[in-house]
Amino acid sequence: MNKMIVFIGLLLVVIACNKASEIIPELPELFEGFKQPANFPAPAYNVAKNPISKEQFELGKKLFYDARLSRNNTISCGSCHIQAAGFTHHGHDVSHGIDDQLGTRNSMPIMNVAWNKAFFWDGGVADLDLLAIVPIENPVEMDEKVPNILKKLQGDEQYHALFEKAYGTSAITSIRFLKALSSFMVMATSSNAKYDKVMRKEGADFTQEEEQGYALFRSKCANCHPEPLFTDGTFRNNGLVPSAVNDLGRYDITLNPLEKYKFKVPSLRNLKYTAPFMHDGRFLNLEGVLNHYSSEVVDNGTIDPSLENDDGKLGIQLTAKEKKLLLAFLETLNDESFVQNKLLAE
Amino acid sequence: MKAIKHIFLLSAMTLLLAACKKNETPAPDSNNVGELSVEFDNIVGNKTLQLNTANYTNASGETFNLSLVQYYVSNLKFTNTQGAEYIVPQDSSYFLILGHDRNSRFAKVNVPEGDYRSVTFTLGVDSIRSTMPVEQRQGVLDPTGGHDGAGMYWGWNSGYIFFKMEGTSSVVASADNKFRYHIGLYGGYDPTTPTLNNIKTITLDLSPGGVAEVRKGYRSNIHLLVDLMKVFNGSPNIDIAQHPTVMVSDFSSVVANNYQHMFSHDHTENGVRNENEL
């Protein structure tokens, strides 16, 4: 009998140990605070004014992956921003939200947001701390209100402890909630693609193909997708034929007719994980995107001047060979360490 | 004891007399601070506001009722009879008037003693506050909707809804007959691509209806009438049938131009000791 008790006791200890190692991630070693990569400019988000502690980050991460942020507790931020898909909704042309409802736009990556000056395809929000309100309140995404979420969290002892660790007291307020989510998103930095290692001279070199692709990129794409973020953060009409939805893009925000069909220039980092492409996810792969630029661009009134050529033709003239070289270069912008970063994992 | 009673009676009578003789209010001492409120008393034409129950008819002959009325008042400024301005510190100068909550009808501030002959306020939220960090947008300005669920903020087009009015009218050709006016837009965060700016600044002369004589220990109340009918009856008149829903659109500026004329000064109550007197 005694032996039995000892055995069960040991068993329990073993189970307890296993559980502990499952629950507690190895964050102490992983979290190093916000860092500006050597080849990146200063971030747009005021990190000095909003220093990110490990505790705030951990709270933000728990919130990011908590389905209670949606009306019926089914959809978390992470549902449509999946790390393995570069924090997008892989395979979905437009966002797929609560009650299987569909939005009208492609889920954007949570990546290098600390450098973003404006958010969403139309730039409707200019402050990261206000970003989370949008998917939360969108009736086809999470369809919830922050005050309701706070009530749900207030009923959870674990959150009281997490808020206290992060902010000194256990008060669960809207500002702390938003700031914690920002803390998580700001840490989603992707800066370790092959391209970065070449630029930072960390022992990597472009192949001949990649090097040629890089030169092509700089002459044909970098106007709108400048290094090292591979977006200039502006809103442009890149000559897509409007779909049946007739999404007017930036115009919906500014009501300026000159901004009809303009959308934010997306980054070209991590394209390997983030298909499909464009604001409505209409292109399933990069070949489709390059074919668009080389031969499918149309002018519906507000086309970006950089897509107009002296000979009257629209788009970016690219040969099949050039496309291949560009694709080789774009491949160097994929950051496997980002999509596998345990720090950001659910 | 009797003497004390007499003194008490006498002083009570003196006070009563003093209250009656308004001209004998002591001269203001600007080192002292008194309470001042601006009362936003919603009416519709020549009727009081009765949400959901009362029927009103606008200049276009459309009969409607109102189910929801709420708007921001901010950036209060008062000018005294000498022409000097007092600007209420901005952090305490944001108010949300809710048609369904009579307690919300006062914008209460503290101002130096003085005789104030005009009031200026913003209908809406100024552009600077609209782009401030969230820490400086608490209380009625909480963008997450902490303001009693009033829903006075657009998340997707980051900005406050200045004025919200909803109701029903049989002229609206939809199943629920609802009309919804949600008016905002502060000019946008990017000066290179400005949006509409529907921020309205309203100044009212208080002289005809009574200046606000603000004195320490008392409250003055500037009683305004807010005629919601002016949303429809203005230049131009707005037809509900043609415009059942006005939100982020060019037409929002027409509504805002009309509603800036809603406010008129009715009277001022000075020497108020208790809000129940109002």
Chai-1 contact restraints between the chains, C-beta under 6 A:
chainA,res_idxA,chainB,res_idxB,connection_type,confidence,min_distance_angstrom,max_distance_angstrom,comment,restraint_id
A,G124,B,W156,contact,1.0,0.0,6.0,A-B,restraint_1
A,G124,B,N157,contact,1.0,0.0,6.0,A-B,restraint_2
A,G124,B,S158,contact,1.0,0.0,6.0,A-B,restraint_3
A,V125,B,S158,contact,1.0,0.0,6.0,A-B,restraint_4
A,A126,B,Y189,contact,1.0,0.0,6.0,A-B,restraint_5
A,D129,B,V134,contact,1.0,0.0,6.0,A-B,restraint_6
A,L130,B,P143,contact,1.0,0.0,6.0,A-B,restraint_7
A,L130,B,S158,contact,1.0,0.0,6.0,A-B,restraint_8
A,I133,B,T144,contact,1.0,0.0,6.0,A-B,restraint_9
A,I133,B,G155,contact,1.0,0.0,6.0,A-B,restraint_10
A,V134,B,G155,contact,1.0,0.0,6.0,A-B,restraint_11
A,V134,B,W156,contact,1.0,0.0,6.0,A-B,restraint_12
A,E137,B,G155,contact,1.0,0.0,6.0,A-B,restraint_13
A,K145,B,G145,contact,1.0,0.0,6.0,A-B,restraint_14
A,V146,B,T144,contact,1.0,0.0,6.0,A-B,restraint_15
A,P147,B,G145,contact,1.0,0.0,6.0,A-B,restraint_16
A,P147,B,G146,contact,1.0,0.0,6.0,A-B,restraint_17
A,S174,B,D142,contact,1.0,0.0,6.0,A-B,restraint_18
A,S174,B,T144,contact,1.0,0.0,6.0,A-B,restraint_19
A,S174,B,G146,contact,1.0,0.0,6.0,A-B,restraint_20
A,I175,B,V134,contact,1.0,0.0,6.0,A-B,restraint_21
A,L178,B,V134,contact,1.0,0.0,6.0,A-B,restraint_22
A,I253,B,N157,contact,1.0,0.0,6.0,A-B,restraint_23
A,T254,B,T193,contact,1.0,0.0,6.0,A-B,restraint_24
A,T254,B,T195,contact,1.0,0.0,6.0,A-B,restraint_25
A,L255,B,D250,contact,1.0,0.0,6.0,A-B,restraint_26
